[in-house]
Amino acid sequence: MNTDTGTDFPLPRSRRANERLHALIPGGAHTYAKGDDQYPEDLAPVISHGKGAHVWDVDGNRYVEYGSGLRSVSLGHAHPRVIEAVRRELDRGSNFVRPSVVEIEAAERFLATVPTAEMVKFAKNGSDATTAAVRLARAVTGRPRVAVCADHPFFSTDDWFIATTPMSAGIPAPTTELTVSFPYGDLAATEELLTRHRDGIACLILEPAAHTEPPPGYLAGLRELADRYGCLLVFDEMITGLRWSEAGAQGLYGVVPDLSTFGKALGNGFAVAALAGRREFMARGGLRHPGDRVFLLSTTHGAETHSLAAAIAVLTTYTEEGVTARLHALGERLAAGVRAAAAGAGVGDHVVVRGRASNLVFATLDQHGRPSQEYRTLFLRGLLEGGVLAPSFVVSAALDETDIEHTVDTVARACAVYRKALDAGDPTPWLGGRPVRPVFRRRA
């Protein structure tokens, strides 16, 4: 918690702030993944402010932060180039009764960065963009069902996806029946699904890559299956966009989807998302198409000038400064350090770093090699006590060598405690309270 002393002490102001949050806001946060149930008991800091790769809580403690803004702040907090672009627009008005010229500039910059897309429409959050993609796919194909990748954890807050999770309360059963799933990396199983629901599946939607690289030929194989069975291929690039390459995973792997959705890193914390894709499909949501109109995206705040200015600045910065390469270099340095620290403490088979270097996560495994929320709690507590706020190890470009070294040192101390818990066969004495819990669960 305190990077100067590493001393374990309570967070009185954060604790009081968490109580106020729960009294006023269901879940105590506006994103379930930010809930205090994701952190050790009484050790969920409430943030006061951030700068670069660091954040400060309301108790005055400074942390090196990873996974900033659920992967959205990839350049670092209050990045000067982004803030300057936003400030230029604030005095010029943020929303008008007609489109702003900034909308043209943002669309041109986006399509120049992601040349595999031909048209783009902006929104405020990823769920709206993915749901628009699903609606458009259904309109294009005339088919009702959506096939989602079962191995990817989240696509939308809307019913078509949330119906498939344990938090499906409030969603009618017929909605659930319209979403089916396929496993990542298994073309044969996907073809079997398409055959079973022949003429019924509107689209295949997936993250093109996640914690493992796509098997050779897999994405191209999905492209061929979608074409053969007459459905659309939709890439959810909320995470892979910019982090895999400036043009996303589709730019890196060379497989062009029919539609794709972007967000997260696109605004460096400002609210902006995008639906992009082939003109023949995207045009159905416009005014220059002879067929039935599709209510694609129509959001009051979707084209706020300052958020689009932020996106322009982010895309320009990534392209001109080689940010994606820096994210990979930082991630490789961090992963090597964490793995060495875990191995040195004798827990290399239990604290496991996974994923692309620009998008690292960690697994916490028990003595039997099974994922453990108890051991995750123990590990998170050790990180927090050393001034590292890390629900993942997803890096931002604002990190420097000192931050990485401090993180690795903190991991080493946390792993020493992890070893003690494994030797004892019970992590409970080191938890400090209830364990962290999965986001998606049926009961609170």
Salt bridges, closest charged atoms under 4 A:
ASP36 OD2 - HIS22 NE2 2.92
ASP37 OD2 - ARG441 NH1 2.85
ASP42 OD1 - ARG15 NE 3.57
GLU65 OE1 - HIS77 NE2 2.42
GLU84 OE2 - ARG88 NH1 3.60
GLU89 OE1 - ARG92 NE 3.51
GLU191 OE2 - ARG228 NH1 2.80
GLU192 OE1 - ARG196 NH2 2.77
ASP199 OD1 - ARG143 NH2 3.59
GLU207 OE1 - HIS152 ND1 3.88
GLU213 OE2 - ARG356 NH1 2.87
GLU224 OE2 - ARG228 NE 2.75
ASP227 OD1 - ARG223 NH2 2.80
ASP258 OD2 - ARG223 NH2 2.87
ASP258 OD1 - ARG278 NH1 2.59
GLU280 OE2 - ARG278 NH2 2.29
GLU304 OE1 - LYS124 NZ 2.85
GLU304 OE2 - HIS301 ND1 3.50
GLU304 OE1 - HIS306 NE2 3.69
GLU320 OE1 - ARG81 NH2 2.59
GLU321 OE2 - ARG81 NH1 3.09
ASP366 OD2 - ARG370 NE 3.32
GLU385 OE2 - ARG381 NH1 3.77
GLU401 OE1 - ARG333 NE 3.12
ASP403 OD1 - HIS54 NE2 2.78
ASP423 OD1 - ARG419 NH2 2.91
